[in-house]
Amino acid sequence: MRSTTTDERAETPPDVPESMRAVVAGGYGDTDVLDTGVVPVPTPGAGDVLVRVEASSLNALDWHFLTGTPYLIRITNGLRRPKRTIPGADVAGTVVAVGSDVTVHRVGDAVFGECEGGGCGEYLTVDAKEVVAVPVGVSFEAAGATPVAGLTAVQALRTHAALQPGEHALINGAAGGVGTFAVQIAKALGAEVTAVCSARNVDVVRALGADTVIDYTTTDFVDGGARFDVMMDNVGNRTPAECLAVLRPGARFVAVSGPKTDRWLGPIPHIIRTALAVRRADASFHQFTASPNEADLRFLGDLLAEGRLTPEIDRVIGLDGVAAGLAEIGTGHTRAKIVVRPS
């Protein structure tokens, strides 16, 4: 599929239809609860923009909202049925309508950002403050693959870890969505990067710029003797003692995810144990949920435009491929981003 760049968008967007195709979840469950059908095009509120979706991508959070696991998320996402019925929290597309209070965007603008679901549909509404302009020359596919994973990596490394040039960073779980962004962003911040991944992803991760790549199937990074200023953990597969063993005094440990074996609480017990251990040592612990942020989105846009950040895209699919893509994400072994082109 040809990559569409933002400077190729139509100067006058077509009339907005009343209905659209979208992937809709009929309830909580595995991907068999998903159906592709026709639904009404949403109406933007006063502070929203209506975007014709050119590209979105699938993330682990889409799988969690679909399955309602860990069950704790149902407190905010709906106890019996999900409030977020259309997957896709990433969006890149063209503004086709604006709310009465919107002054930062106009019809015809190419924008990207994070939304409250809806990316797996032809149109969605999003708060105008949560999208920014796509730099000219950056493809919609690249922009649509970036927001959730890119924001997570930026906020982990730049905001929470305060990663500095020349420091040594360990990325545990360097393949997949967040990991591939984290390797490149750590390099853009001037760090020396050690990346941990499986054998099949070693060449991909090395090509992203990692200084050292460790195949965890043959080498244990805990036993290697290296020490790091920052550890970003996308997996949660090591004990607190093992994590502390690779941290230098004053290091920062950032927990992005953890084991998902507990269907009620998910990674929370593991994260709490690790936090207590790290805080008793000479290191700091950081855990967070990434959120839309205009400054961080613009930073990501600049990196995309400069060629210092290139989303690793495994494949581009249509709406009919969303169920299979989410099933793959549910295994925890995706290689890179799965991009969705709704039309």
Steps between C-alpha positions, in 0.01 A plus 500: 500500500637842402588724792285815493675817619322785671577751224294286259172557687209663316474878541122472534398188695191319372163534668475304825266201467244405763634147546834321486662157523658409831612204709270477801523289816163357604622443855803385693677192368756372255507615141189299415292784654621735224291573194557732205184693422343837423452752781417873516781750450558669839424868552779717644440686823586865549867427570539208260605444142351239269779312323482284191732219605782431256693270732487358850687217668436229755642507852492277805251737662250415222526133596455584870191712432360227272544218750432712807814366666629552755149522639600812693470709181127428482445744784563785256435327167159349583417217736298285258563651159793709378448873458775500237336288231716590196869409544786723396646769727744626236381732226646679201270662253334810361277739693159514329303696762577702814305580813383852577781567749788365291755754378821292477393287200300559186334283240760343273777480762696176524527403868611212720466411866342274758122461532247315716462220246344517157809459283359180349226699331489739209432809717549594865473797731789605722574789733668765285773541764602134468605512135773701325599560141668221308826637359499535123657198332425259789268222388164447662610141572805621696298762688220253573745246642660746739277659769436239774831312470698815433348694789566206731865486399553877518333538837685198639844611388484880484239592762540233769853366450643841399742312275811706427755490215772246567300298752453125460142383449367145508179432305352168612253404229646692208283351228128557472331838493643692797841334492582593141415863576696494826823389332485783247392766749773402746753540219347836402548610862869411472509183709697180451233233458497132590190327365358163605284300258452152354720345233260572214508873577872554552570632149196730507593651836864543400389684186303741721829620649555297818867493596472154655227244431450205735310192390331392821466142375879454515632774731382625839555874531500470879811281492691717255645736759380819329344775708257763377386851586149429372304178461174515306305180555235416241464137609512454878659157473780549754493502878562824692838366616604429141401850393695658785805296402536692172438851636771748586472716814248775434351314203141541383277197446194559282230232496283514189336159527516173684374142501131459415433172681278660765166558323373721780795731559727432202858625554417701814631247760830462313535877462436558871762240601754656264421852618555406865832330421631783284403770748690319775810515282697794362273541197169657409188322376262640240171358374246693296228489240588696188264784412454735204732795526540769235870560569583129486299451180684789337832352615403170337393684185837675483685168533286349224564795271874492567521127432631427850186301577353248259215283627573133447187384316439128476208533258213720387149352522143600431206479739451133416845423644448668839378187681804297395730789589357534849521124552871520419550790739327295769780241479754764603734415213442759231811604309403860431203721425189379319357797310132522408375683189120521544429581135 
